[in-house]
Amino acid sequence: VIAGMTFALISALGLMFTHEIRLIFIFRAMGGVAAAFWVQISALYMNYNADNSTTAVGHLGFVNSAGIIAATFIGGQIIARFGYPQGFGLGAVFAAIGLLLCLLLPEDQAPSKEEAEAGLPVLEGLKLSLSDKGLIWGSFFAAVTQFLSYSGAQGFVPQYAANLGLSASQISIMVTINKAASLLAIVLVSQVLLRYFRLKQILTVSMLINTLLLFSIPLARNYLTLLIIMFFLGIVSTTQMTYFMDAATSHIPSKRRATGLGFFQAVYGIGMVVGPTVTGAVADLCSLSQAFLVTAFVGLAAVVLMIWKLPDRGAIRK
């Protein structure tokens, strides 16, 4: 965790002071490395709350979403008023604060002699991951969620809105509404829905709603309709990503959880790449509306597969 915050600080400082293209590329890559350390942060926090990992995942998702919204708004305002170097400077300040706070984190409990002896080689850990039904299917459906998200709200819905003649300001509000909805989603699920429904039920219904919203995008012809669609897309996609992580990793022993989270990250990242690639290709060959329909059919297939393959809470824990 400390290493991740150090990479973030170096990245922000480097981007603040350099104008050399190659150095910008290097420092930007370091920012990507820093972002990848969310695996260790998540694993550490979930170990602190080993008895209630679902609540821990909800807390992480809420704080992460709030941070993204605040950083996007404040950073955008600073850059618009003062320029990019000052924006990166602000990022460096927050990274430095984060690094100092990391130094105050309590140490995770040292592993016992038995746990240390049970440490597994990388290939053995990968073999265990590939045999873990909860991890495999939770990660796969998270990849599908990213496929849908980066084909829709995070990808081509803003372009579709621009094609309808909406202004840059209106599109910006749509994106902000989509991000803000993520906070509501985490509160709604963690404080209300989980009291009455099982996690598999919530995830299956949210995938179905996500699919129906994608089917509805080609029918949208005005700003208000797209705004409503983006709002609900924000709710369902955040619900899915937050709690697919819980479904995939909550049953894994703490000493192997970081490996499980790393596997989860690697698999869902595939959806982030494949989604816009496939959707963009279909849009070029046919139209953007038809691309949304193709994406929606992918979501529909995922709903059927989830009913069949996604382990229920009790099954995951066995």
Secondary structure, 3 states (H helix, E strand, C coil): CHHHHHHHHHHHHHHHHCCCHHHHHHHHHHHHHHHHCHHHHHHHHHHHCHHHHHHHHHHHHHHHHHHHHHHHHHHHHHHHHHCHHHHHHHHHHHHHHHHHHHCCCCCCCCCCHHHHHCCCCHHHHHHHHHCCHHHHHHHHHHHHHHHHHHHCCCCCHHHHHHHCCCCHHHHHHHHHHHHHHHHHHHHHHHHHHHHHCCHHHHHHHHHHHHHHHHHHHHHCCCHHHHHHHHHHHHHHHHHHHHHHHHHHHCCCCHHHHHHHHHHHHHHHHHHHHHHHHHHHHHHHHCCHHHHHHHHHHHHHHHHHHHHHHCCCHHHHHC
